[in-house]
Amino acid sequence: MSEPAVETEELDRYECRACGYIYEPERGDSKHPVAPGTPFAQLPSSWRCPVCGVRTSQFENIGPQGKASGFQENLGYGLGVNKLTPTQKNLLIFGGLAIGFIFFLSLYGLQ
């Protein structure tokens, strides 16, 4: 029997609730002495948001990059859109809008 997959929060990204800055462990923080690969939990206690200066307690875990947003148990509902990553959702939304706009402009060709 296989072991269940355990999700690790070590390389999860964290978003500042005050200004929207996203701390990405893969990049670290060049403004402060935080090396790339440093997990959020291992940031020094003196570290503050580089944009607005709030403490780490004001950050929220938003998961790893490229992971579909939302609760894991809810990703199976809907028409499969819940499993899309944020980039794929943006492409679907704005691509649909662009196609709709092109169809709208094509109506001017009808005489």
PyMOL CGO cylinders between C-alpha atoms (Angstrom):
from pymol import cmd
from pymol.cgo import CYLINDER

trace = [
    CYLINDER, 0.00, 0.00, 0.00, 1.38, 3.40, -0.90, 0.3, 1, 1, 1, 1, 1, 1,
    CYLINDER, 1.38, 3.40, -0.90, 1.99, 6.19, 1.59, 0.3, 1, 1, 1, 1, 1, 1,
    CYLINDER, 1.99, 6.19, 1.59, -0.33, 9.22, 1.32, 0.3, 1, 1, 1, 1, 1, 1,
    CYLINDER, -0.33, 9.22, 1.32, 1.32, 12.29, -0.13, 0.3, 1, 1, 1, 1, 1, 1,
    CYLINDER, 1.32, 12.29, -0.13, 2.27, 14.71, 2.60, 0.3, 1, 1, 1, 1, 1, 1,
    CYLINDER, 2.27, 14.71, 2.60, 2.31, 18.33, 1.55, 0.3, 1, 1, 1, 1, 1, 1,
    CYLINDER, 2.31, 18.33, 1.55, 5.22, 20.32, 2.88, 0.3, 1, 1, 1, 1, 1, 1,
    CYLINDER, 5.22, 20.32, 2.88, 4.91, 24.00, 3.67, 0.3, 1, 1, 1, 1, 1, 1,
    CYLINDER, 4.91, 24.00, 3.67, 8.66, 24.55, 3.44, 0.3, 1, 1, 1, 1, 1, 1,
    CYLINDER, 8.66, 24.55, 3.44, 8.63, 26.22, 0.02, 0.3, 1, 1, 1, 1, 1, 1,
    CYLINDER, 8.63, 26.22, 0.02, 5.15, 27.71, 0.19, 0.3, 1, 1, 1, 1, 1, 1,
    CYLINDER, 5.15, 27.71, 0.19, 4.78, 31.35, -0.80, 0.3, 1, 1, 1, 1, 1, 1,
    CYLINDER, 4.78, 31.35, -0.80, 3.41, 33.86, 1.71, 0.3, 1, 1, 1, 1, 1, 1,
    CYLINDER, 3.41, 33.86, 1.71, 1.45, 37.02, 0.85, 0.3, 1, 1, 1, 1, 1, 1,
    CYLINDER, 1.45, 37.02, 0.85, 1.43, 40.20, 2.92, 0.3, 1, 1, 1, 1, 1, 1,
    CYLINDER, 1.43, 40.20, 2.92, -2.17, 40.97, 3.89, 0.3, 1, 1, 1, 1, 1, 1,
    CYLINDER, -2.17, 40.97, 3.89, -1.39, 44.69, 4.11, 0.3, 1, 1, 1, 1, 1, 1,
    CYLINDER, -1.39, 44.69, 4.11, 0.17, 45.39, 0.70, 0.3, 1, 1, 1, 1, 1, 1,
    CYLINDER, 0.17, 45.39, 0.70, 0.05, 42.17, -1.36, 0.3, 1, 1, 1, 1, 1, 1,
    CYLINDER, 0.05, 42.17, -1.36, 3.83, 41.53, -1.48, 0.3, 1, 1, 1, 1, 1, 1,
    CYLINDER, 3.83, 41.53, -1.48, 4.56, 37.82, -2.03, 0.3, 1, 1, 1, 1, 1, 1,
    CYLINDER, 4.56, 37.82, -2.03, 7.59, 36.25, -0.33, 0.3, 1, 1, 1, 1, 1, 1,
    CYLINDER, 7.59, 36.25, -0.33, 8.92, 33.48, -2.55, 0.3, 1, 1, 1, 1, 1, 1,
    CYLINDER, 8.92, 33.48, -2.55, 11.42, 31.16, -0.81, 0.3, 1, 1, 1, 1, 1, 1,
    CYLINDER, 11.42, 31.16, -0.81, 13.09, 30.27, -4.13, 0.3, 1, 1, 1, 1, 1, 1,
    CYLINDER, 13.09, 30.27, -4.13, 14.10, 33.93, -4.59, 0.3, 1, 1, 1, 1, 1, 1,
    CYLINDER, 14.10, 33.93, -4.59, 14.71, 34.98, -0.99, 0.3, 1, 1, 1, 1, 1, 1,
    CYLINDER, 14.71, 34.98, -0.99, 14.92, 38.71, -0.34, 0.3, 1, 1, 1, 1, 1, 1,
    CYLINDER, 14.92, 38.71, -0.34, 17.68, 40.77, -1.91, 0.3, 1, 1, 1, 1, 1, 1,
    CYLINDER, 17.68, 40.77, -1.91, 16.88, 43.89, 0.17, 0.3, 1, 1, 1, 1, 1, 1,
    CYLINDER, 16.88, 43.89, 0.17, 17.54, 41.99, 3.40, 0.3, 1, 1, 1, 1, 1, 1,
    CYLINDER, 17.54, 41.99, 3.40, 20.20, 39.32, 3.98, 0.3, 1, 1, 1, 1, 1, 1,
    CYLINDER, 20.20, 39.32, 3.98, 17.86, 36.41, 3.16, 0.3, 1, 1, 1, 1, 1, 1,
    CYLINDER, 17.86, 36.41, 3.16, 19.39, 33.83, 0.85, 0.3, 1, 1, 1, 1, 1, 1,
    CYLINDER, 19.39, 33.83, 0.85, 17.36, 32.10, -1.87, 0.3, 1, 1, 1, 1, 1, 1,
    CYLINDER, 17.36, 32.10, -1.87, 15.86, 28.83, -0.62, 0.3, 1, 1, 1, 1, 1, 1,
    CYLINDER, 15.86, 28.83, -0.62, 15.09, 30.17, 2.88, 0.3, 1, 1, 1, 1, 1, 1,
    CYLINDER, 15.09, 30.17, 2.88, 11.65, 28.94, 4.02, 0.3, 1, 1, 1, 1, 1, 1,
    CYLINDER, 11.65, 28.94, 4.02, 9.30, 31.53, 5.50, 0.3, 1, 1, 1, 1, 1, 1,
    CYLINDER, 9.30, 31.53, 5.50, 9.40, 29.82, 8.91, 0.3, 1, 1, 1, 1, 1, 1,
    CYLINDER, 9.40, 29.82, 8.91, 13.18, 30.33, 9.06, 0.3, 1, 1, 1, 1, 1, 1,
    CYLINDER, 13.18, 30.33, 9.06, 13.16, 34.08, 8.39, 0.3, 1, 1, 1, 1, 1, 1,
    CYLINDER, 13.16, 34.08, 8.39, 14.90, 36.10, 11.11, 0.3, 1, 1, 1, 1, 1, 1,
    CYLINDER, 14.90, 36.10, 11.11, 12.63, 37.70, 13.70, 0.3, 1, 1, 1, 1, 1, 1,
    CYLINDER, 12.63, 37.70, 13.70, 13.84, 41.13, 12.58, 0.3, 1, 1, 1, 1, 1, 1,
    CYLINDER, 13.84, 41.13, 12.58, 12.64, 40.56, 8.98, 0.3, 1, 1, 1, 1, 1, 1,
    CYLINDER, 12.64, 40.56, 8.98, 9.85, 42.84, 7.78, 0.3, 1, 1, 1, 1, 1, 1,
    CYLINDER, 9.85, 42.84, 7.78, 7.88, 43.16, 4.56, 0.3, 1, 1, 1, 1, 1, 1,
    CYLINDER, 7.88, 43.16, 4.56, 10.17, 44.98, 2.09, 0.3, 1, 1, 1, 1, 1, 1,
    CYLINDER, 10.17, 44.98, 2.09, 7.24, 47.02, 0.74, 0.3, 1, 1, 1, 1, 1, 1,
    CYLINDER, 7.24, 47.02, 0.74, 5.24, 48.12, 3.78, 0.3, 1, 1, 1, 1, 1, 1,
    CYLINDER, 5.24, 48.12, 3.78, 7.32, 47.01, 6.78, 0.3, 1, 1, 1, 1, 1, 1,
    CYLINDER, 7.32, 47.01, 6.78, 4.81, 44.79, 8.62, 0.3, 1, 1, 1, 1, 1, 1,
    CYLINDER, 4.81, 44.79, 8.62, 5.86, 41.78, 10.69, 0.3, 1, 1, 1, 1, 1, 1,
    CYLINDER, 5.86, 41.78, 10.69, 5.73, 38.17, 9.50, 0.3, 1, 1, 1, 1, 1, 1,
    CYLINDER, 5.73, 38.17, 9.50, 2.53, 37.60, 11.52, 0.3, 1, 1, 1, 1, 1, 1,
    CYLINDER, 2.53, 37.60, 11.52, 0.69, 39.68, 8.89, 0.3, 1, 1, 1, 1, 1, 1,
    CYLINDER, 0.69, 39.68, 8.89, 1.53, 37.19, 6.12, 0.3, 1, 1, 1, 1, 1, 1,
    CYLINDER, 1.53, 37.19, 6.12, -0.77, 34.43, 4.86, 0.3, 1, 1, 1, 1, 1, 1,
    CYLINDER, -0.77, 34.43, 4.86, 0.29, 31.12, 3.33, 0.3, 1, 1, 1, 1, 1, 1,
    CYLINDER, 0.29, 31.12, 3.33, -0.83, 30.98, -0.32, 0.3, 1, 1, 1, 1, 1, 1,
    CYLINDER, -0.83, 30.98, -0.32, 0.85, 27.67, -1.22, 0.3, 1, 1, 1, 1, 1, 1,
    CYLINDER, 0.85, 27.67, -1.22, 3.52, 26.82, -3.77, 0.3, 1, 1, 1, 1, 1, 1,
    CYLINDER, 3.52, 26.82, -3.77, 3.71, 28.57, -7.13, 0.3, 1, 1, 1, 1, 1, 1,
    CYLINDER, 3.71, 28.57, -7.13, 1.64, 27.04, -9.90, 0.3, 1, 1, 1, 1, 1, 1,
    CYLINDER, 1.64, 27.04, -9.90, -0.68, 25.12, -7.55, 0.3, 1, 1, 1, 1, 1, 1,
    CYLINDER, -0.68, 25.12, -7.55, -4.40, 25.47, -8.10, 0.3, 1, 1, 1, 1, 1, 1,
    CYLINDER, -4.40, 25.47, -8.10, -5.92, 27.80, -5.53, 0.3, 1, 1, 1, 1, 1, 1,
    CYLINDER, -5.92, 27.80, -5.53, -8.59, 26.67, -3.09, 0.3, 1, 1, 1, 1, 1, 1,
    CYLINDER, -8.59, 26.67, -3.09, -9.16, 23.80, -0.72, 0.3, 1, 1, 1, 1, 1, 1,
    CYLINDER, -9.16, 23.80, -0.72, -7.91, 20.43, -1.99, 0.3, 1, 1, 1, 1, 1, 1,
    CYLINDER, -7.91, 20.43, -1.99, -11.27, 18.71, -1.41, 0.3, 1, 1, 1, 1, 1, 1,
    CYLINDER, -11.27, 18.71, -1.41, -13.11, 21.31, -3.54, 0.3, 1, 1, 1, 1, 1, 1,
    CYLINDER, -13.11, 21.31, -3.54, -10.92, 21.00, -6.64, 0.3, 1, 1, 1, 1, 1, 1,
    CYLINDER, -10.92, 21.00, -6.64, -13.02, 18.15, -8.05, 0.3, 1, 1, 1, 1, 1, 1,
    CYLINDER, -13.02, 18.15, -8.05, -16.22, 20.20, -8.33, 0.3, 1, 1, 1, 1, 1, 1,
    CYLINDER, -16.22, 20.20, -8.33, -17.38, 22.29, -11.25, 0.3, 1, 1, 1, 1, 1, 1,
    CYLINDER, -17.38, 22.29, -11.25, -16.48, 21.82, -14.89, 0.3, 1, 1, 1, 1, 1, 1,
    CYLINDER, -16.48, 21.82, -14.89, -12.78, 21.25, -14.22, 0.3, 1, 1, 1, 1, 1, 1,
    CYLINDER, -12.78, 21.25, -14.22, -12.02, 24.95, -13.89, 0.3, 1, 1, 1, 1, 1, 1,
    CYLINDER, -12.02, 24.95, -13.89, -11.21, 24.52, -10.19, 0.3, 1, 1, 1, 1, 1, 1,
    CYLINDER, -11.21, 24.52, -10.19, -8.11, 22.47, -11.08, 0.3, 1, 1, 1, 1, 1, 1,
    CYLINDER, -8.11, 22.47, -11.08, -6.62, 25.24, -13.22, 0.3, 1, 1, 1, 1, 1, 1,
    CYLINDER, -6.62, 25.24, -13.22, -3.68, 27.24, -11.93, 0.3, 1, 1, 1, 1, 1, 1,
    CYLINDER, -3.68, 27.24, -11.93, -4.08, 31.03, -11.63, 0.3, 1, 1, 1, 1, 1, 1,
    CYLINDER, -4.08, 31.03, -11.63, -2.12, 31.51, -14.88, 0.3, 1, 1, 1, 1, 1, 1,
    CYLINDER, -2.12, 31.51, -14.88, -4.41, 29.12, -16.74, 0.3, 1, 1, 1, 1, 1, 1,
    CYLINDER, -4.41, 29.12, -16.74, -7.50, 30.84, -15.33, 0.3, 1, 1, 1, 1, 1, 1,
    CYLINDER, -7.50, 30.84, -15.33, -6.20, 34.24, -16.48, 0.3, 1, 1, 1, 1, 1, 1,
    CYLINDER, -6.20, 34.24, -16.48, -5.54, 32.86, -19.96, 0.3, 1, 1, 1, 1, 1, 1,
    CYLINDER, -5.54, 32.86, -19.96, -9.05, 31.40, -20.12, 0.3, 1, 1, 1, 1, 1, 1,
    CYLINDER, -9.05, 31.40, -20.12, -10.75, 34.59, -18.91, 0.3, 1, 1, 1, 1, 1, 1,
    CYLINDER, -10.75, 34.59, -18.91, -8.81, 37.13, -20.96, 0.3, 1, 1, 1, 1, 1, 1,
    CYLINDER, -8.81, 37.13, -20.96, -8.64, 34.86, -24.00, 0.3, 1, 1, 1, 1, 1, 1,
    CYLINDER, -8.64, 34.86, -24.00, -12.43, 34.55, -23.91, 0.3, 1, 1, 1, 1, 1, 1,
    CYLINDER, -12.43, 34.55, -23.91, -12.77, 38.32, -23.60, 0.3, 1, 1, 1, 1, 1, 1,
    CYLINDER, -12.77, 38.32, -23.60, -10.42, 38.85, -26.56, 0.3, 1, 1, 1, 1, 1, 1,
    CYLINDER, -10.42, 38.85, -26.56, -12.38, 36.42, -28.74, 0.3, 1, 1, 1, 1, 1, 1,
    CYLINDER, -12.38, 36.42, -28.74, -15.65, 38.09, -27.72, 0.3, 1, 1, 1, 1, 1, 1,
    CYLINDER, -15.65, 38.09, -27.72, -14.22, 41.49, -28.62, 0.3, 1, 1, 1, 1, 1, 1,
    CYLINDER, -14.22, 41.49, -28.62, -13.08, 40.21, -32.01, 0.3, 1, 1, 1, 1, 1, 1,
    CYLINDER, -13.08, 40.21, -32.01, -16.55, 38.80, -32.69, 0.3, 1, 1, 1, 1, 1, 1,
    CYLINDER, -16.55, 38.80, -32.69, -18.08, 42.12, -31.65, 0.3, 1, 1, 1, 1, 1, 1,
    CYLINDER, -18.08, 42.12, -31.65, -15.82, 44.01, -34.08, 0.3, 1, 1, 1, 1, 1, 1,
    CYLINDER, -15.82, 44.01, -34.08, -16.66, 41.55, -36.84, 0.3, 1, 1, 1, 1, 1, 1,
    CYLINDER, -16.66, 41.55, -36.84, -20.31, 42.67, -36.62, 0.3, 1, 1, 1, 1, 1, 1,
    CYLINDER, -20.31, 42.67, -36.62, -19.24, 45.96, -38.25, 0.3, 1, 1, 1, 1, 1, 1,
    CYLINDER, -19.24, 45.96, -38.25, -18.43, 43.95, -41.37, 0.3, 1, 1, 1, 1, 1, 1,
    CYLINDER, -18.43, 43.95, -41.37, -22.06, 42.96, -41.82, 0.3, 1, 1, 1, 1, 1, 1,
    CYLINDER, -22.06, 42.96, -41.82, -23.88, 45.38, -44.08, 0.3, 1, 1, 1, 1, 1, 1,
]
cmd.load_cgo(trace, "trace")
